[in-house]
Amino acid sequence: MQTTRSRSRGPVAAVVATALAVPAVAAALTLGAAAPSAAISFCGVPGDPTQGFTVLVEGDASVGGSEIEGTLGVGGSLSWLSTFDVRHSTGLTPPDYDLPMLEVGGTDQPVRVSAGAYDLAGSQGILQVGSGADDPAWPRGEMFAGAQTWTSFTLQGQEVFVSDATSQARVVPPNPPAPADDLAAWVAANIGPVDVSPVTSGFPTLDAMADAVADLPGANAGVSAVTLTGTAPEKQLELVAGDLNVLSVTPEQLDGVTALNFTGAVPSSTTGLVVRMSGGTEFSVPRFNGANDSGTNNLFAPWVLWSYDESGPLTISSQDRITGTILAPRSDVTMENASPLEGQLVASTLTKPLGSGEVHHYAYEGCVPDDATPTGTVQLSKVLVVDGTFDTLPHNVFVQYWVDGVRQLPDLSVETDGTVLGPATVPSGTEVELGEVTPAPVPGGVWQAPVWAVTGAATIPPTQPGAQVAFVVAPDAEVAVSLTDTLVGQGRFTVAKSVDDAGLGAPSTVSFQWWVDGVQQSPDLVVATDGTVLGPVDVAPDSVVELVEVLPPDPVGGSWTAPIFTVAGGATATPEHGGFAFAVGRGSAVSAVQVANVVEPDVAPAQGGFAVRKVVAGATGTVPAGAVFTGTWSCDAAGATGATSGAWSVRAGGTVVVEGFPVGTVCTVAEGADQPGGAFTSALSPAGGRVVVAAGDPVTTGLVTVTNTYTAVPPDVSPDDGAELAATGADGVGSTAVGAALVLLLGATMMLAAHRARRVPR
């Protein structure tokens, strides 16, 4: 059974000194006078929450090493690592102490060991409760169990054994059964199972005592704070005679210290010493010089209290004896004492390993100051209101607090599930101020201003920087403080861009105009084209977002197509600005927009051309051999600026091709009036020399036939004119063709062919 607890006074943790750490008059602090003998108690308050047990454990305990000379009370399961003794005394413990009492069957019975259960299966050897070797005048105690774990029992002389196959426990009871007695009935009545819960019923008070010690000295009269002086290995401590002295130590302050020397007063019935341990979990306790002169005369032990008020692990070690009682009611204590502990031990759980030292019963006879000042109580809780859906939410928040204008540390950690901190007992008249530290950011959420509600006290204006609420605790007031935080989910979206540029190149970023609920936002979103995600971008929850891409310039040789938008985690909506619209949610969810852009390469237009074929007819004898005929062409391409023109030349019977024009281009062929030979008439087919460029072989699809029909030369005409004309035509062929090639607007060239078509790219 595990019972480790956190500090119960938490709401305002040490918000203020509790009613248990109150000013006490000096008379009340004469530690023996105001409290019952041999009892941990509040000053002036009767009763002992330890019930007088030497070792008292609220949860489970595992014991080994040297014996306990005293009594052992365990609320949970008790196990032992080897044969382990719990007996009255071996001569090192004053034997005149009383045993705790437990009501069983309507009668108070003395107890040596009580446990919620005996872990026989998990133990080794024998748990020996009491000893026949003890002085007959010393009291014997019972061994009680809250649950039956044994499978058999036997009687051997005056010893009663309960056993299983692994280990056994035996007790030397005050009134052992006779051999003729019904042993089963005796075991049921004198061992159990019986109700052992009263053994640990004092732990709430023990918790309160640890808290009260943590608040000392405060403003208490008769309580003095003292400090160590000197250096290791032996330090000095000067006590204030007649006061309750409070020494606060950390593990570092005791590091290497093997002994303490008292330079004046020593612990006594009039001068108490409380050692408050904090700031760590492992303490090496030094020897108190002068504490034990010989035998059972441990002079200081009843007046020394070692207190630790935190939960969790606590390891106590020593090289010599430990003087005084250890009060650690919330801690999982491990005892690694090399020599005896002279006092009592209170723990939440206990591990006493093999090799650990003895425990000798020296009851603490001092008291812890109690406060009669009127008090109230304060408790604090947290409410978390969530508007939206979030991946993670904080499980706690932190609250700063001030007590009577003084900042307290550490901040309070308040669970968001409504768990109540407190109530804490607070002296009336205390002014408390609280302020929440802004909670950690939650992706997709915005924290609203905290809302405080206080019942049981009237609020007053806060005075401290960061304080958000303040109040004064009245006598007997029950103040409940509630903090409400609201987390409103935001709309969130991301944009990622991918491009397929067909190898023609793309810009590194693209801009998007964007609108939220119809309102244009600024600046534009700039998204990388390499797929890098922009965002998340936070907008108002449930907003409609519209994106309009600013298309980049078209690359050479292609053009961008319309962007393709997709969204995951958001519903598409109707755009108002010609873009892509979608609705976001609220909370951690992100609407992820993906935009794809594709370059469509330009398609080269279909091309063709035309051909010019030269036909000579009639009196061809007048035409010189090899004569070259010339003419011009002009083309008008749709969408082109200006006209395309050039010259052609070809011999009779030959064909020349001019190509490289877009299909549909209109071309017109003409022949000059000055041609080789005599008189002629010129005819073009098709009429006017006009053709429309079509796909295919220009000789087939765009042929223009230029026919010259010559007439016979009259006898009185000199043939020299024809020869001269032929020579002139021949001289101009090369220059005409070259000139035509240079002036082609569309880059065409022309070549001549005498008896076959020669293609000339224009």
C-alpha positions in Angstrom: 0.0 0.0 0.0 1.6 3.3 -1.1 0.5 6.4 0.7 3.0 9.1 -0.3 1.1 12.4 -0.3 1.9 15.9 -1.5 1.8 18.7 1.0 -1.8 19.2 1.9 -1.6 22.8 2.8 -0.9 23.8 -0.8 -3.4 26.3 -2.0 -1.4 29.1 -0.8 1.4 26.7 0.1 3.1 28.8 2.6 0.7 31.5 1.6 0.7 32.5 5.2 1.7 31.0 8.4 -0.9 28.5 9.3 -2.7 28.3 12.6 -0.2 25.7 13.5 2.8 28.1 13.4 1.5 30.8 15.7 3.1 33.1 18.2 3.5 31.3 21.4 4.3 32.7 24.7 7.6 31.7 26.2 5.9 29.7 28.9 4.3 27.5 26.2 7.7 26.9 24.7 9.2 25.4 27.8 9.0 22.3 25.8 8.3 19.8 28.5 5.9 21.8 30.5 3.1 22.3 28.0 3.0 18.9 26.4 2.3 15.4 27.7 5.4 13.5 28.7 7.0 11.5 25.8 4.7 12.7 23.1 5.0 14.6 19.8 2.2 17.2 20.1 1.2 20.8 19.6 2.1 22.9 22.6 -0.8 22.9 25.0 -2.8 20.4 23.0 -3.2 16.9 24.6 -2.6 13.7 22.6 0.2 12.1 20.7 -0.4 11.5 16.9 2.4 8.9 16.9 0.5 6.9 19.6 3.9 6.4 21.1 5.3 4.2 18.3 9.1 4.3 18.0 8.8 3.8 14.2 5.5 4.8 12.6 5.0 4.4 8.8 1.8 5.3 7.0 2.4 3.0 4.0 4.7 0.1 3.3 7.9 -0.7 5.2 10.8 -2.9 4.5 13.2 -3.5 7.4 16.6 -5.1 7.7 19.9 -4.5 9.4 20.0 -4.0 13.2 16.9 -4.2 15.4 14.4 -1.7 16.6 14.4 -1.3 20.3 10.9 0.0 20.7 7.7 -0.5 18.7 6.8 -0.6 15.1 3.5 0.6 13.5 3.0 0.1 9.7 -0.2 1.0 7.9 0.6 -0.9 4.8 2.6 -4.1 4.2 5.6 -5.0 6.3 8.5 -7.1 4.9 11.9 -8.0 6.3 15.2 -8.8 4.6 16.5 -11.3 7.1 15.8 -12.3 10.7 14.8 -9.0 12.2 14.1 -8.2 15.8 11.7 -5.7 17.3 12.2 -5.9 21.1 12.0 -3.8 24.2 15.7 -3.1 24.9 19.1 -4.7 24.7 20.5 -2.4 27.4 21.0 0.6 25.0 17.4 1.9 25.3 15.9 3.3 28.4 13.3 0.6 29.3 10.9 2.7 31.1 8.7 3.7 28.1 5.1 2.7 27.7 3.8 0.6 24.8 1.2 2.0 22.4 -2.3 0.7 22.9 -4.8 -0.6 20.3 -8.4 -1.4 21.0 -9.1 -5.0 20.0 -12.3 -6.8 20.9 -13.3 -3.9 23.1 -10.1 -4.0 25.2 -7.0 -1.9 24.9 -4.1 -4.1 24.1 -0.4 -3.2 24.2 1.3 -3.3 20.8 4.9 -4.2 19.9 4.3 -4.5 16.1 1.2 -3.7 14.1 1.0 -3.9 10.3 -1.7 -3.8 7.7 -0.3 -7.1 6.4 2.8 -9.2 6.8 4.5 -9.8 3.5 5.6 -13.4 4.2 6.0 -14.2 0.6 8.3 -11.2 0.0 10.4 -11.6 3.1 13.3 -13.7 4.3 14.0 -15.3 7.7 12.0 -14.6 10.8 10.4 -11.4 12.1 10.9 -11.7 15.8 8.5 -9.6 17.8 9.5 -9.4 21.4 12.2 -11.5 23.1 12.0 -14.0 25.9 15.4 -12.7 27.0 13.9 -9.3 27.9 13.6 -8.5 31.6 10.3 -10.0 32.8 9.5 -6.7 34.3 9.5 -5.0 30.9 6.2 -5.0 29.1 5.4 -7.3 26.3 3.3 -6.3 23.3 1.1 -8.0 20.8 1.8 -8.5 17.0 -1.3 -7.4 15.2 -2.2 -7.8 11.5 -4.9 -6.1 9.5 -5.0 -8.9 6.9 -4.2 -12.7 7.0 -1.2 -13.6 4.8 -0.1 -16.8 6.6 -1.0 -20.3 5.7 -0.2 -22.0 9.0 0.5 -21.2 12.7 2.3 -23.1 15.5 3.1 -22.7 19.1 6.6 -23.3 20.4 6.9 -22.7 24.1 5.7 -19.1 24.7 6.2 -18.1 21.0 3.4 -18.1 18.4 4.5 -18.4 14.8 2.5 -17.5 11.7 4.1 -18.9 8.5 4.0 -19.6 4.8 6.4 -21.5 2.6 8.8 -18.6 2.4 9.2 -17.0 5.9 7.6 -16.6 9.2 6.8 -14.1 12.0 6.7 -14.9 15.6 5.6 -13.1 18.7 6.3 -13.4 22.4 2.9 -12.2 23.5 1.9 -10.8 26.9 -0.3 -13.8 27.5 0.8 -16.7 25.5 -1.6 -19.5 24.8 -1.4 -22.9 26.5 -0.8 -26.0 24.5 -4.4 -27.1 25.2 -5.9 -23.8 24.0 -7.6 -23.5 20.6 -4.6 -22.0 18.8 -6.7 -20.9 15.8 -9.1 -19.0 17.9 -6.1 -17.4 19.8 -4.4 -16.3 16.6 -7.7 -14.8 15.3 -8.2 -12.8 18.5 -4.5 -11.9 19.3 -2.9 -11.5 15.9 -5.8 -11.0 13.5 -7.1 -10.0 11.1 -8.1 -7.0 13.3 -8.7 -3.3 12.6 -5.3 -1.7 12.7 -6.3 1.6 11.0 -6.2 3.6 14.3 -2.4 3.1 14.4 -1.8 5.6 11.5 -4.8 7.8 12.2 -2.6 10.6 13.5 -0.9 11.3 10.1 -3.0 14.4 9.3 -1.9 16.0 12.5 1.7 14.9 11.8 1.4 16.6 8.4 0.2 19.7 10.1 3.2 19.6 12.5 5.6 19.4 9.6 3.9 22.3 8.0 4.1 24.3 11.3 7.8 23.6 11.6 8.3 24.8 8.0 6.8 28.2 9.0 9.0 28.7 12.0 10.1 31.0 13.5 7.8 33.6 11.9 6.8 36.2 14.4 6.5 33.8 17.3 7.8 34.9 20.6 10.2 32.5 22.2 11.3 31.0 18.9 14.7 31.9 17.5 16.4 31.1 14.2 20.0 29.9 14.6 22.8 29.1 12.2 25.8 26.9 11.9 29.3 28.4 12.1 32.7 27.1 11.4 33.9 24.6 8.8 33.8 20.9 8.3 34.4 18.4 9.7 33.1 19.9 13.0 30.8 22.9 13.0 29.5 25.0 15.9 26.0 25.8 16.9 25.0 28.4 19.5 21.5 28.0 20.9 19.4 30.7 22.6 18.8 29.4 26.1 15.1 29.2 27.0 13.9 29.4 23.4 12.8 26.9 20.8 15.8 27.1 18.4 15.1 26.6 14.7 18.1 25.5 12.5 17.5 25.4 8.8 19.9 23.1 6.8 20.4 21.9 3.3 22.4 18.9 2.3 25.3 21.1 1.2 25.5 22.7 4.6 26.1 19.3 6.2 28.5 18.0 3.5 31.6 16.7 5.2 30.4 17.6 8.6 30.8 14.8 11.1 30.0 16.5 14.3 28.3 19.6 15.9 29.6 21.3 19.0 27.2 23.4 21.1 29.1 26.5 22.1 26.6 27.5 24.9 23.2 26.1 25.8 22.5 22.5 24.8 19.1 20.9 24.0 17.1 20.4 27.1 13.6 20.6 28.6 13.8 24.4 28.4 15.9 24.8 25.3 14.6 23.0 22.3 16.2 22.4 18.9 14.2 21.9 15.7 16.3 21.1 12.6 14.4 22.0 9.5 15.7 20.1 6.4 15.0 21.4 2.9 16.6 22.0 -0.4 17.5 18.4 -1.2 16.6 14.7 -0.6 19.9 13.3 0.9 21.1 14.4 4.3 24.1 13.2 6.2 23.4 13.8 9.9 26.4 14.7 12.1 27.0 13.5 15.6 26.1 15.9 18.5 29.1 16.1 20.7 28.0 15.6 24.3 24.7 14.0 23.5 25.5 10.6 25.0 28.0 10.1 27.7 27.3 6.4 28.3 24.8 3.7 28.0 21.2 4.8 27.8 21.8 8.3 28.9 21.2 10.1 25.6 20.9 13.6 27.0 19.7 15.6 24.0 17.5 13.1 22.2 14.1 14.0 23.7 14.5 17.7 22.8 15.7 17.4 19.2 13.4 17.2 16.2 14.5 16.7 12.6 11.7 17.8 10.3 11.1 17.5 6.6 7.8 18.6 5.1 8.1 17.6 1.5 6.8 14.5 -0.3 9.0 12.1 -2.3 12.3 10.4 -1.5 14.4 11.3 1.6 17.6 9.5 2.5 19.1 9.9 6.0 22.7 8.7 6.5 25.2 9.1 9.3 28.7 8.0 10.3 27.7 8.1 14.0 24.6 8.1 16.0 21.6 10.3 15.1 20.3 12.3 18.0 16.6 13.1 18.0 13.3 12.3 16.3 12.8 12.3 12.5 9.5 13.8 11.4 9.0 13.2 7.7 5.3 12.2 7.4 5.0 12.7 3.6 8.4 11.2 2.6 9.6 7.9 1.3 12.4 7.5 3.8 15.5 5.4 3.4 17.6 5.0 6.5 21.3 4.5 5.9 22.5 5.2 9.5 25.7 3.5 10.4 24.9 3.9 14.1 21.7 4.1 16.1 18.9 6.6 15.7 18.2 7.9 19.2 14.6 8.9 18.9 11.4 8.2 16.9 10.9 8.0 13.1 7.8 9.0 11.2 7.6 8.4 7.5 5.2 7.8 4.7 7.1 4.7 3.6 10.3 3.2 5.0 13.2 1.3 3.6 15.7 0.2 6.3 18.3 -1.8 4.3 20.7 -4.5 5.5 23.6 -2.9 7.3 21.5 0.0 8.7 21.8 0.8 12.4 19.5 0.3 15.3 16.7 2.5 16.4 16.4 3.2 20.1 13.2 4.5 21.6 13.6 8.1 22.8 10.2 9.8 22.5 10.3 13.4 21.5 9.2 15.4 24.6 9.1 18.8 23.1 6.1 20.4 21.3 5.4 22.4 18.2 4.0 25.9 18.7 0.2 26.2 18.1 -1.5 29.5 17.4 -4.7 30.6 19.0 -5.0 33.6 16.7 -8.4 33.7 14.9 -8.1 32.1 11.5 -9.9 31.5 8.2 -9.3 29.1 5.4 -8.3 29.7 1.8 -8.6 27.3 -1.1 -7.8 27.8 -4.8 -9.1 26.0 -7.9 -8.8 26.4 -11.6 -11.3 26.1 -14.4 -10.3 25.8 -18.0 -12.8 26.7 -20.7 -11.9 25.5 -24.2 -13.4 27.0 -27.3 -12.1 24.8 -30.1 -10.2 21.6 -30.6 -6.5 21.4 -29.6 -3.8 18.8 -29.8 -2.5 19.4 -26.3 -3.7 21.5 -23.4 -1.7 22.5 -20.3 -2.3 20.5 -17.2 -1.4 23.3 -14.8 -0.8 27.0 -14.6 1.3 29.0 -12.2 0.0 31.7 -9.8 2.1 34.3 -8.2 1.0 35.4 -4.7 1.7 38.0 -2.1 1.1 37.8 1.6 0.7 41.2 3.3 2.6 42.7 0.5 5.5 40.3 0.5 6.1 38.2 -2.7 6.2 34.4 -1.9 8.1 31.8 -3.7 7.9 29.4 -5.4 4.8 30.2 -7.5 1.7 28.0 -6.9 1.1 25.2 -9.4 -2.6 24.9 -10.0 -4.0 22.0 -11.9 -6.4 22.8 -14.7 -8.8 19.9 -14.0 -10.4 21.7 -11.1 -8.4 20.1 -8.4 -8.7 22.2 -5.2 -5.6 23.4 -3.5 -6.3 23.6 0.2 -8.0 24.7 2.2 -5.2 26.3 4.1 -5.6 27.7 7.5 -4.7 31.4 7.4 -4.6 34.0 10.3 -7.4 36.4 10.1 -6.5 39.8 8.8 -4.0 38.4 6.3 -4.1 40.2 2.9 -3.6 37.9 0.0 -3.0 39.0 -3.6 -2.9 36.6 -6.5 -1.9 36.9 -10.1 -1.7 34.3 -12.9 1.4 33.9 -14.9 0.3 33.9 -18.6 -0.2 30.2 -19.5 2.1 28.6 -22.0 1.1 29.2 -25.6 -1.1 26.6 -27.2 -0.8 26.2 -31.0 -4.0 27.5 -32.6 -5.3 29.1 -29.4 -5.4 32.6 -27.8 -5.7 33.0 -24.1 -8.3 35.4 -22.9 -7.9 37.5 -19.8 -8.2 35.5 -16.6 -11.4 35.7 -14.6 -11.2 35.5 -10.8 -14.1 34.7 -8.5 -13.8 35.0 -4.7 -16.4 33.8 -2.3 -16.1 34.2 1.5 -14.3 37.5 1.3 -14.7 40.9 -0.2 -12.2 41.7 -2.9 -10.0 44.8 -2.6 -7.9 46.5 -5.3 -4.6 44.7 -5.9 -1.4 46.7 -5.1 1.4 44.5 -6.3 2.7 44.5 -9.9 1.2 41.4 -11.6 -1.5 40.9 -9.0 -5.0 40.5 -10.4 -7.2 39.9 -7.4 -6.8 40.7 -3.7 -8.8 40.0 -0.5 -8.5 40.1 3.3 -9.2 36.9 5.3 -11.7 37.5 8.1 -12.0 35.4 11.2 -13.6 32.0 10.5 -13.9 32.9 6.9 -14.0 30.1 4.3 -12.5 31.8 1.2 -12.8 30.0 -2.1 -10.9 31.4 -5.0 -11.6 30.3 -8.5 -9.5 31.2 -11.5 -11.1 30.7 -15.0 -9.0 30.7 -18.1 -10.6 30.6 -21.6 -8.7 29.4 -24.6 -10.2 30.5 -27.8 -9.3 28.5 -30.9 -7.9 30.4 -33.9 -8.3 29.6 -37.5 -5.0 28.4 -39.0 -3.8 27.7 -42.5 -0.6 27.1 -44.4 0.3 27.5 -48.1 2.7 25.4 -50.0 3.6 25.9 -53.7 4.8 23.4 -56.3 5.7 24.2 -59.9 6.3 22.3 -63.1 8.2 24.7 -65.3 8.8 22.3 -68.2 12.5 23.2 -67.9 11.9 26.8 -68.9 12.6 28.3 -65.4 10.4 29.6 -62.6 10.8 32.3 -60.0 11.9 31.4 -56.4 8.8 32.9 -54.9 5.2 33.7 -55.8 2.9 36.3 -54.1 -0.7 35.9 -53.1 -3.2 38.5 -52.4 -5.5 37.4 -49.6 -8.7 38.2 -47.9 -10.2 37.2 -44.6 -14.0 37.4 -44.4 -13.9 39.8 -47.4 -11.3 42.1 -46.0 -8.0 42.3 -47.9 -5.0 41.7 -45.8 -1.5 43.3 -46.1 1.2 42.5 -46.9 0.7 39.8 -49.5 1.8 36.3 -48.7 5.1 35.3 -50.3 5.4 31.6 -50.8 8.5 29.8 -52.0 8.2 27.7 -55.1 10.4 24.9 -53.7 7.6 23.4 -51.6 8.5 25.2 -48.4 5.4 25.6 -46.3 4.4 29.1 -45.3 2.6 29.3 -41.9 0.7 28.4 -40.0 -1.0 31.8 -40.4 -3.5 32.6 -37.6 -6.8 34.2 -38.5 -10.1 34.5 -36.7 -11.8 31.2 -36.0 -14.2 29.9 -38.7 -13.0 32.6 -41.1 -13.3 32.4 -44.9 -9.9 32.9 -46.5 -9.5 33.7 -50.2 -6.2 33.5 -52.0 -5.5 35.1 -55.4 -2.2 34.3 -56.9 -0.2 37.0 -58.6 0.9 35.0 -61.7 4.6 35.4 -62.5 5.7 36.5 -65.9 5.6 33.8 -68.6 9.0 32.3 -69.3 10.4 32.4 -72.8 8.9 29.6 -74.8 5.9 29.0 -72.6 3.1 30.4 -70.5 1.7 29.7 -67.0 -1.6 28.0 -66.8 -4.2 28.9 -64.2 -3.1 27.8 -60.7 -4.6 24.6 -59.2 -5.7 24.9 -55.6 -6.4 22.2 -53.1 -7.0 22.3 -49.4 -6.9 19.7 -46.7 -8.5 20.4 -43.4 -10.8 23.1 -44.6 -14.0 23.3 -46.6 -14.0 25.1 -49.9 -16.1 28.3 -50.1 -17.3 30.6 -52.8 -14.6 33.1 -53.8 -15.5 36.8 -54.1 -12.3 38.0 -55.8 -11.7 35.4 -58.5 -9.4 33.3 -56.4 -9.7 30.2 -54.2 -11.7 30.4 -51.0 -11.9 28.0 -48.0 -13.2 28.1 -44.4 -10.8 27.4 -41.5 -11.7 25.8 -38.2 -10.7 26.7 -34.7 -8.0 25.2 -32.6 -4.9 23.2 -33.4 -6.1 21.9 -36.8 -4.5 23.5 -39.8 -6.1 24.1 -43.2 -3.3 23.1 -45.6 -3.5 24.8 -49.0 -1.5 23.3 -51.9 -1.0 25.4 -55.0 0.3 23.9 -58.2 1.5 25.9 -61.2 2.3 24.4 -64.6 4.1 26.0 -67.6 2.7 25.1 -70.9 5.4 25.3 -73.6 4.5 27.3 -76.7 3.4 25.2 -79.7 5.4 26.0 -82.8 3.0 27.0 -85.6 2.7 24.7 -88.6 4.8 25.9 -91.5 4.8 25.7 -95.3 5.9 27.7 -98.3 5.4 28.3 -102.0 7.2 27.4 -105.2 7.9 29.3 -108.5 8.2 27.3 -111.7 9.4 29.0 -114.8 7.9 28.0 -118.2 9.1 29.4 -121.5 6.9 29.0 -124.6 6.5 30.3 -128.1 9.6 31.5 -130.0 12.0 30.1 -127.4 14.8 30.4 -129.8 15.0 34.0 -128.9 15.9 33.1 -125.3 19.6 32.7 -124.7 20.7 29.3 -123.3 20.9 29.4 -119.5 19.0 32.6 -119.2 17.8 33.3 -115.6 14.4 34.8 -115.0 13.7 36.9 -112.0 10.8 38.3 -110.0 9.6 39.2 -106.6 7.4 37.8 -103.9 5.7 39.3 -100.9 3.9 37.5 -98.1 1.5 38.8 -95.4 1.5 36.6 -92.3 -1.4 36.9 -89.9 -0.4 38.7 -86.7 3.0 39.7 -88.0 4.0 43.3 -88.3 4.7 44.5 -91.8 5.0 42.5 -95.0 7.6 39.9 -95.8 9.1 40.2 -99.3 12.0 39.0 -101.4 13.1 38.2 -104.9 13.3 35.0 -106.8 15.4 33.9 -109.8 15.2 30.6 -111.8 16.2 29.3 -115.2 13.6 28.2 -117.7 12.1 24.9 -116.8 13.3 25.2 -113.2 11.5 25.6 -109.9 12.5 27.5 -106.8 11.0 27.0 -103.4 10.6 29.6 -100.6 9.4 28.2 -97.3 9.2 28.8 -93.6 5.9 30.7 -93.5 3.1 29.9 -91.0 0.3 28.0 -92.6 -2.3 30.5 -93.9 0.1 33.1 -95.0 -0.9 34.8 -98.2 1.9 35.1 -100.7 2.0 36.9 -104.1 4.5 36.2 -106.8 5.3 38.7 -109.6 7.7 38.7 -112.6 9.6 41.8 -113.7 8.9 43.2 -117.1 12.6 43.0 -118.1 13.4 39.4 -118.8 15.9 37.6 -121.1 14.9 37.0 -124.8 12.7 38.9 -127.1 9.2 40.1 -126.8 6.9 38.0 -124.6 3.7 37.9 -122.7 3.7 36.8 -119.1 1.0 34.7 -117.4 0.9 33.6 -113.8 -1.1 30.6 -112.5 -2.9 30.9 -110.3 -4.1 34.2 -111.5 -2.3 37.1 -110.1 0.4 34.8 -108.6 -1.5 34.6 -105.4 -1.3 31.5 -103.1 -2.2 30.6 -99.6 0.5 28.7 -97.7 -0.6 25.3 -96.7 1.1 22.4 -95.0 2.9 20.0 -97.2 5.3 20.1 -100.1 5.2 23.7 -101.5 5.7 22.4 -105.1 2.4 20.6 -104.6 0.5 22.9 -102.2 1.7 26.4 -103.2 3.0 26.2 -106.8 3.0 29.4 -108.9 3.7 28.9 -112.6 5.2 31.8 -114.4 4.9 31.4 -118.2 6.6 33.6 -120.7 5.4 33.2 -124.3 7.8 34.6 -126.8 6.9 35.9 -130.3 9.1 35.4 -133.4 11.6 38.1 -134.1 11.0 40.1 -137.4 13.8 39.8 -139.9 14.9 43.3 -139.5 15.4 43.0 -135.8 19.0 42.5 -134.7 19.7 39.5 -132.6 22.3 41.4 -130.6 19.5 42.7 -128.3 18.6 39.2 -127.2 22.2 38.3 -126.5 22.7 41.5 -124.5 19.4 40.8 -122.6 20.5 37.3 -121.8 23.9 38.4 -120.5 22.2 41.0 -118.3 19.8 38.4 -116.9 22.7 36.1 -116.1 24.7 38.8 -114.4 21.8 39.6 -112.0 21.0 36.1 -110.9 23.5 35.9 -108.0 23.0 39.4 -106.7 19.2 39.1 -106.8 19.1 35.8 -104.9 21.6 37.1 -102.3 19.6 40.3 -101.9 16.4 38.4 -101.4 18.0 36.3 -98.7 19.2 39.3 -96.8 15.9 41.1 -96.7 13.6 38.2 -95.7 11.8 39.4 -92.6 11.1 35.9 -91.4 14.6 34.6 -92.0 13.9 32.7 -95.2 16.6 32.0 -97.9 16.1 31.1 -101.5 18.0 28.8 -103.9 17.6 28.3 -107.6 17.2 25.0 -109.4 17.3 24.5 -113.2 15.4 21.3 -113.6 14.4 20.4 -110.0 12.8 22.3 -107.1 15.4 23.7 -104.7 14.1 24.6 -101.3 15.1 27.9 -99.9 14.1 28.5 -96.2 12.8 32.0 -96.0 
